[in-house]
Amino acid sequence: MKQALFISILCTGCGALNTARPLDKGQHRVGVTGGGAVLTSLGAPIPLPNLVIEGQTGLNPIQNRPFDINYGINTTAAAFGTMGIHVGASHLLTQQFGSLPAISILERVHFYNNWLDSTKDASVRKGFLLNQVDLTASWNISKHLGYVGVANYLDVADPELTLAPFAGFQLNTKKKLFLQAEARYLAANRQPDIVDVSFATFGYGALSLTGSLGFTFGGE
């Protein structure tokens, strides 16, 4: 696996609000997600300090099951001269039935570029697209939500199978606030040829830890 692709996945796969349960029509969520791939270069392991501001909007259901869109911007990347945005959609494929989990699918595109960074020569100003697909199983647990799943990330210009298993938990409050915590093992089936920055890893891929805080409102 090329080093550039490996690093791109670690940086753009920094995390966003999980869409294990897509929103109903008319519902909205806003939130922030912090964290990312866990660095070990500086001593004690610490997640990358990414901060993503994002939202979700519930649209007309498909086959009577929730469907929503999601969108966000990586504010940390912007502080370093890089524009990073994402947009996607998620759909609930099956409802939870007893102990059998609900299943949802997410399609999301990340777009990053440094075109506006005047400190760099024009020859090194580039942009790239990363496509993300998540398949998630989730369970309602006393009004909260637990979930597990697997994601695949593809560099649109050079597609390769790049898997990332994940697990997380969403704590819902009575005031429609929610907290999410998630662990994701990025590029679990890939190993870079050269990596200048050390990440928490078992030889392949790298561990990512993120936390989210958000608010849900609206709905019919």
C-alpha positions, 0 to 999 in steps of 0.5 A: 500500500502506498504511503500517501494512501495510508496517511490519507486514510489515517487523517481523513478517516478521523471520525464523524457522527456515526449513522448506525440509526439514520434520522427520521424525516424532518429530524436534524442533528448537529455535533462535533467529533474530536480525535482520530488515529492514535499517535505514538511518536510523541511518547504517550499515545494520543489521538490526532487533534482533529475537530469535525463540525457536522450535521445530519438531516432526515429525508423521506424514508425509503421503503418505509425505513429512515434515510438521511444525509450528513455533511461536515467540515474538518476545522483542524485541517482548515487551520493548517491550510487544508480544506476538508469536507465530507458529505454522505447518506445513510439508510436503515436496511432492517429494523431491530427485531429482539436480539437481532440488530438493526442494519444500516449502510452509509455512503460518504465522500471526503474531499481534501485539498490545499489549493488555497495554501499560499505558503506552498508552491502551486506544483504541490497543491493537490486535492483528492477524494476518499470514498467511505462505505460503512455497514453497521449493526446496532442494538437499542440498550435502555434507550441508548445505542451500541453498534459494531460494523466494518468500513471500507475506504477507497482512494477514488484515484487509486482504489484498493480494498482498505477495511476498518472494523469499528465499535461504539456506544451512544449515550442519549439524554432526556434533553436530546443531547447525546454522546458517542465514543468510538474505536475504529481500526483503520486500514486493518488489512494494509501495511505502509511501505514507509511511515514517517509518523508512528501510530498505535498499530499491531503491524497493519493499520492503526487504531483510531479513537474519537468522541462526539457531542451533539444535539437532536431536534425537529421531526414530524 
